């Protein structure tokens, strides 16, 4: 019988660089997720992620530690700690950290397709 759950302690999880060089914990791989593609992103002071859209994935951005900032199209939005933003696939987006402390985001995309992000030049 399959296990009823999986658990991962983020403090002990393996961090790898994401496409934009942002350190992340790839929850999809480490928890063997089947229905979402999920990661925890660590955004350092002064850092931003790649400006991009998704081909098919709807994404949730949950601000765990911040507050954070997200650019959606031409709008820069302040995201209070413990807030969630849903972003449709075609919406251009990137995360910013203009503070002096690290920001931590949980990013969940569905359906769980690989290499769905499309950088905007």
Backbone as numpy.savetxt, mean C-alpha at the origin, in Angstrom:
# Nx Ny Nz CAx CAy CAz Cx Cy Cz
-6.83 -31.06 6.79 -7.66 -29.88 6.79 -6.78 -28.63 6.79
-7.18 -27.63 6.01 -6.45 -26.36 5.98 -6.60 -25.65 7.31
-5.60 -24.84 7.63 -5.66 -24.04 8.84 -6.81 -23.04 8.73
-7.40 -22.70 9.86 -8.51 -21.75 9.88 -8.03 -20.31 9.77
-6.73 -20.06 9.96 -6.22 -18.69 9.87 -4.71 -18.72 9.70
-4.17 -17.56 9.33 -2.73 -17.33 9.28 -2.45 -16.04 10.02
-1.32 -15.97 10.70 -0.95 -14.77 11.44 0.52 -14.46 11.15
0.82 -13.16 11.09 2.17 -12.71 10.85 2.44 -11.50 11.74
3.50 -11.56 12.53 3.91 -10.41 13.35 4.74 -9.49 12.47
4.25 -8.27 12.22 4.95 -7.36 11.31 6.36 -7.03 11.77
6.58 -6.97 13.08 7.91 -6.68 13.60 8.92 -7.78 13.26
8.43 -8.98 12.98 9.30 -10.11 12.67 9.25 -10.50 11.19
8.41 -9.82 10.40 8.21 -10.18 8.99 9.35 -9.69 8.12
9.58 -10.38 7.03 10.61 -10.00 6.07 10.15 -8.78 5.28
11.01 -7.73 5.26 10.74 -6.55 4.45 11.53 -6.64 3.16
10.89 -6.26 2.06 11.54 -6.23 0.76 11.25 -4.88 0.11
12.10 -4.42 -0.83 11.79 -3.17 -1.51 10.66 -3.38 -2.52
9.70 -2.43 -2.55 8.65 -2.45 -3.55 9.18 -1.88 -4.85
8.31 -1.77 -5.86 8.71 -1.25 -7.17 9.30 0.16 -7.07
8.77 0.98 -6.16 9.27 2.35 -6.03 10.41 2.46 -5.01
10.90 1.30 -4.53 11.97 1.31 -3.55 11.49 1.43 -2.13
10.18 1.56 -1.94 9.59 1.69 -0.61 9.67 0.35 0.12
10.22 0.31 1.32 10.23 -0.95 2.07 8.80 -1.43 2.31
8.58 -2.72 2.19 7.24 -3.26 2.39 7.31 -4.68 2.92
6.23 -5.11 3.50 6.03 -6.51 3.87 4.97 -7.05 2.93
5.35 -8.00 2.10 4.44 -8.57 1.10 3.55 -9.61 1.79
2.40 -9.16 2.25 1.48 -10.05 2.94 0.96 -11.16 2.03
0.80 -10.86 0.75 0.30 -11.86 -0.20 1.16 -13.11 -0.15
2.48 -12.92 -0.21 3.41 -14.06 -0.19 3.52 -14.68 1.19
3.71 -13.84 2.21 4.01 -14.36 3.54 2.81 -15.00 4.23
1.59 -14.62 3.80 0.38 -15.24 4.37 -0.32 -16.14 3.37
0.26 -16.28 2.16 -0.33 -17.08 1.09 -1.77 -16.65 0.80
-1.96 -15.33 0.60 -3.29 -14.80 0.31 -3.73 -15.22 -1.09
-5.00 -15.53 -1.24 -5.54 -15.99 -2.51 -6.49 -14.99 -3.16
-7.18 -14.18 -2.39 -8.24 -13.32 -2.92 -7.88 -11.84 -2.97
-6.75 -11.44 -2.37 -6.28 -10.06 -2.43 -4.77 -10.06 -2.63
-4.27 -8.91 -3.08 -2.83 -8.67 -3.11 -2.61 -7.58 -2.07
-1.87 -7.89 -1.03 -1.78 -7.00 0.13 -0.34 -6.84 0.60
-0.04 -5.61 1.04 1.29 -5.31 1.56 1.17 -4.25 2.64
2.17 -4.20 3.50 2.34 -3.09 4.43 3.51 -2.28 3.90
3.29 -0.99 3.68 4.30 -0.10 3.13 4.82 0.82 4.23
6.14 1.04 4.24 6.80 1.93 5.19 7.35 3.12 4.41
6.76 4.29 4.60 7.15 5.48 3.85 7.98 6.38 4.78
9.25 6.55 4.45 10.17 7.35 5.27 9.92 8.83 5.05
10.36 9.66 6.00 10.23 11.11 5.83 10.86 11.56 4.51
10.12 12.41 3.78 10.60 12.93 2.51 10.40 12.01 1.32
9.89 10.81 1.54 9.74 9.83 0.47 8.34 9.89 -0.14
8.24 9.46 -1.40 6.95 9.29 -2.06 7.00 8.03 -2.90
5.84 7.46 -3.17 5.78 6.27 -4.01 5.64 6.69 -5.47
5.74 5.74 -6.37 5.58 5.99 -7.80 4.16 6.44 -8.11
4.03 7.47 -8.94 2.71 7.94 -9.40 2.22 6.92 -10.43
1.05 6.33 -10.19 0.61 5.23 -11.03 -0.92 5.07 -11.01
-1.41 4.24 -11.92 -2.79 3.76 -11.90 -2.72 2.24 -11.81
-3.85 1.62 -11.67 -3.94 0.16 -11.70 -4.76 -0.22 -12.94
-4.43 -1.33 -13.56 -5.18 -1.78 -14.74 -6.56 -2.31 -14.33
-6.61 -3.13 -13.29 -7.90 -3.74 -12.91 -8.17 -3.72 -11.41
-7.17 -3.45 -10.61 -7.34 -3.55 -9.15 -7.98 -2.33 -8.53
-8.99 -2.57 -7.72 -9.48 -1.57 -6.78 -8.57 -1.70 -5.56
-8.18 -0.56 -4.97 -7.27 -0.64 -3.83 -7.83 0.10 -2.63
-7.52 -0.45 -1.45 -7.79 0.21 -0.17 -6.44 0.61 0.42
-6.37 1.85 0.88 -5.18 2.37 1.55 -5.59 2.67 2.99
-5.08 1.88 3.93 -5.39 2.06 5.35 -4.18 2.68 6.02
-4.33 3.90 6.53 -3.25 4.63 7.19 -3.12 4.12 8.61
-2.12 3.28 8.87 -1.90 2.69 10.19 -1.19 3.66 11.12
-0.10 4.25 10.61 0.72 5.17 11.42 1.02 6.39 10.56
0.69 7.55 11.02 0.87 8.74 10.20 0.70 10.00 11.02
-0.07 10.93 10.55 -0.99 10.92 9.42 -0.24 10.92 8.08
-0.92 10.51 7.03 -0.29 10.42 5.72 -0.91 11.34 4.72
-0.37 11.28 3.52 -0.90 12.05 2.40 -0.94 11.15 1.19
-2.01 11.32 0.39 -2.13 10.59 -0.86 -2.54 11.58 -1.93
-1.92 11.47 -3.10 -2.32 12.26 -4.24 -3.22 11.39 -5.09
-4.43 11.89 -5.37 -5.39 11.22 -6.25 -5.71 12.19 -7.38
-5.21 11.89 -8.57 -5.33 12.84 -9.67 -4.57 14.10 -9.33
-5.22 15.24 -9.40 -4.57 16.52 -9.09 -4.75 16.94 -7.64
-5.43 16.13 -6.85 -5.75 16.50 -5.47 -4.83 15.82 -4.47
-4.26 16.59 -3.54 -3.45 16.05 -2.45 -4.34 16.01 -1.21
-4.50 14.82 -0.64 -5.45 14.60 0.45 -4.70 14.20 1.71
-4.98 14.90 2.81 -4.44 14.51 4.12 -5.27 13.34 4.63
-4.58 12.28 5.06 -5.26 11.07 5.54 -4.92 10.89 7.02
-5.91 11.10 7.89 -5.65 10.92 9.32 -5.28 9.47 9.65
-4.48 9.32 10.69 -4.13 7.98 11.16 -5.40 7.17 11.41
-5.36 5.89 11.06 -6.48 4.95 11.24 -7.67 5.27 10.33
-7.37 5.86 9.15 -8.39 6.13 8.14 -8.13 5.26 6.92
-9.19 5.04 6.13 -9.12 4.18 4.95 -9.63 4.95 3.75
-8.94 4.81 2.61 -9.38 5.40 1.34 -9.49 4.29 0.32
-10.62 4.26 -0.41 -10.80 3.33 -1.53 -10.48 4.07 -2.81
-9.66 3.45 -3.68 -9.26 4.08 -4.93 -9.60 3.15 -6.09
-10.44 3.61 -7.05 -10.75 2.81 -8.23 -9.52 2.61 -9.11
-9.51 1.59 -9.96 -8.32 1.25 -10.74 -7.72 2.39 -11.56
-8.51 3.13 -12.30 -7.98 4.13 -13.24 -7.53 5.43 -12.59
-7.76 5.60 -11.30 -7.40 6.85 -10.62 -5.89 6.93 -10.39
-5.21 7.97 -10.91 -3.79 8.13 -10.61 -3.58 8.36 -9.12
-2.52 7.75 -8.55 -2.28 7.85 -7.11 -0.81 7.72 -6.78
-0.45 8.30 -5.63 0.86 8.09 -4.99 0.75 8.55 -3.55
1.59 7.96 -2.70 1.66 8.32 -1.29 2.83 9.26 -1.07
2.67 10.17 -0.10 3.71 11.13 0.27 3.96 11.05 1.77
5.18 11.39 2.16 5.47 11.60 3.58 6.28 12.87 3.70
5.62 13.95 4.06 6.29 15.24 4.24 6.50 15.55 5.72
6.39 14.54 6.57 6.58 14.73 8.01 8.00 14.31 8.40
8.26 14.29 9.70 9.57 13.85 10.18 9.50 12.48 10.85
8.39 11.75 10.63 8.26 10.39 11.18 7.84 9.41 10.08
8.18 8.15 10.27 7.81 7.13 9.30 6.30 6.94 9.27
5.76 6.74 8.07 4.34 6.41 7.90 4.22 4.94 7.54
3.15 4.31 8.02 2.92 2.89 7.74 1.52 2.77 7.16
1.41 2.12 6.00 0.14 1.92 5.30 -0.09 0.43 5.06
-1.33 0.00 5.19 -1.77 -1.32 4.71 -2.44 -1.06 3.38
-1.94 -1.70 2.32 -2.50 -1.52 0.98 -3.04 -2.87 0.51
-4.34 -2.89 0.18 -5.02 -4.12 -0.23 -5.62 -3.90 -1.61
-5.29 -4.77 -2.56 -5.84 -4.69 -3.91 -6.57 -5.96 -4.27
-7.66 -5.80 -5.03 -8.41 -6.95 -5.52 -8.95 -6.60 -6.90
-8.97 -7.56 -7.81 -8.54 -8.94 -7.68 -7.01 -9.03 -7.55
-6.51 -10.17 -7.09 -5.09 -10.33 -6.76 -4.21 -10.61 -7.99
-4.12 -9.65 -8.91 -3.31 -9.84 -10.10 -1.91 -9.30 -9.88
-0.94 -9.89 -10.53 0.46 -9.45 -10.43 0.72 -8.32 -11.42
1.64 -7.42 -11.08 2.12 -6.37 -11.97 0.98 -5.56 -12.58
0.00 -5.18 -11.78 -1.16 -4.44 -12.25 -0.90 -2.95 -12.34
0.11 -2.45 -11.64 0.38 -1.01 -11.62 0.94 -0.51 -12.93
0.49 0.69 -13.33 0.94 1.33 -14.56 1.51 2.70 -14.21
2.87 2.86 -14.22 3.47 4.16 -13.88 3.00 5.26 -14.83
2.85 6.47 -14.28 2.50 7.65 -15.08 3.76 8.49 -15.21
4.12 8.82 -16.41 5.35 9.60 -16.67 5.09 11.06 -16.56
